[in-house]
Structures are given as C-alpha cells and as structure tokens.
C-alpha cells in the first residue's frame, strides 16, 4: 500500500547480502529498490502487498545470493515524491509506489516502465475526531482537512470529490503526512483526515470516527506497482526478469486463500495491527486485490487516473499508458513458474471475465 509515510525526504535503508565473488560484466553490483512508504515510527517494513511479503522473506536477496549481488531496500518517509527524486538522480533502479507520483514523473520525462501490478482497489478513509458533529463528507465543507499531497491519496480524494459534485476548494486542505495527520486528528488540531487504514486503530480506540470511505468502489480505488528505469531494464534484462519472478512466487503464496491470516500477520510487522488489514482486505479475494496482472482493469484505471491528474493540473502532458505498462517480464515469469491462469483477468470495471 504505497504512500503511507511521514513528511520530509529522510529514508531508512535495509541491506541483506552475502560476500561477493567476482561479478560478471553484465551484472550490477547492487539492486536498489525504493519503497514509497514506511511502517509506523519509520520502521523498514510495510504491508498491503505481496511485495511486502517478498521483502519480509528476503525473496529477492535469496534469488541473487549466489551471484554476490547486493539487494538494498530504501524506505522513503517522503513517499512517492521522494522516490521520484531518487529515480531521477539515479539512486535507485526499481520503485514500489502508488499511481500519482509515477504519473507525474513519467509525464515529466522520467523514463520508467511499470512491469508488475502490486495492488488495486485501494480505498481512502476519511475520519473526524470522535467529538466532531460531522456525519457526512459534505459536513466538512470549509473545514480543515488533511491529505498527503503528491501521493495517490490526493488523486483518489479528488476523484471522490468529483463523483459527488464537490471540489478541493470546498475545503481547507492541509498537506500532512499520514503519521502527522494521525497525531493531529487524535489531538483535534484538524477537523478531518483523508488517509489509509492507518486510521483504523484511532477509530478502534475511540479517538476518531469514520465519516466516509471509498471501500468497495473499485473505480475510485488507488493503484500501486513495481516499476523499473528504462536504462536498468535495457542494461540488465535478466536481472529484471529474476526480480519479477521472485516477486511472483510471493504473489502466488499470497493468492492462496488458506494463507490469508498469515499474510495479515506479516503485514502487521509494519506496525499496523492485523485488524487494520482485515478492514481493508477481508471483503476481497486476494487473487484480485493483489493481482500482479496488467489486465484490462489495471490499464483502464491508469488511463482514468491520468485524465484526473491532468484535470487537477498535476500532470503537464498526456502519454501512452499502454506502452508505459510493459508486461514482457510478467508474462515470462508466469510461463516459467507455470502460473498462467493463477489470477483472474478483470474487465475495465474490475469484474472477473470468467
């Protein structure tokens, strides 16, 4: 679930590696993966995807251990915008992030390829202090509403407002990280917060109350993905392929319904309890919610999000989504692992074709 983080561009890095033998010429010394999120308190752990499971199990590190290639994860408390800065300066090769930052960067000329879907249908939750008189989204007009601008929260909130005939100018929008917003909400320093399931513990403890959620509305949901720089993919296609294949193994394990509770326990290492993940994911078949497929829904949703980002004037120009989303490595990985048909292809509305 990309984008949950605190303000600033500080990052936490975690490396796991084995002593390196002499490296082949066509191999990088290090694979650098940026994650547009941290766990609570800045911990180097996230949840909400099979990528988090792969990180917990050191799946990518294990894939390259015999090659002596280091794997470095960097968890950005500055979320997607900080990931973009790192991509632009050549400091990372892969990124796990949400939709809006990636759209902004690609439209601005950053040469990347989305090679794996990671999560879809991501809801936004809007909460108010427990003592607030607000009962609906409309009750918050003119009030102080916190949202982490520059992340996929901002675009999802914009789409929600548009669907209800509202606009950002109807509210006093304050840009706050999710963690800062949680604290401000609990203390009553803001009137509402737009965030993720990080709000669930505040509601469960009686400090806040939900007034709205997009949970269940697939077309208002957020997207997250794995992308790679075009330069890295061109120089090291085999490395990219092996990385994708390692992630697909984790996705396959997550997709098995009998592993759901174990999935929640792994995600809880992010600092959010399993109860928060259950609120967000229990209503979904994880095969669909965390599908790696770049299917019709995923492509159509990205096209809808690009149009919204242009309307919000966050993206300077349009570009071809279908060429940006490159399924080459995904399809090879599915073939190698004999996973064709493991995940259901969803239509443009997010419904299974079968």
Beta strands, then each sheet from edge to edge (+ up, - down):
strand 1: 11-16
strand 2: 30-35
strand 3: 70-76
strand 4: 94-98
strand 5: 112-122
strand 6: 125-129
strand 7: 144-147
strand 8: 172-175
strand 9: 192-195
strand 10: 208-213
strand 11: 222-229
sheet 1: 1+ 3- 2- 4- 11+ 5-
sheet 2: 8+ 7+ 9+ 6- 10+
end
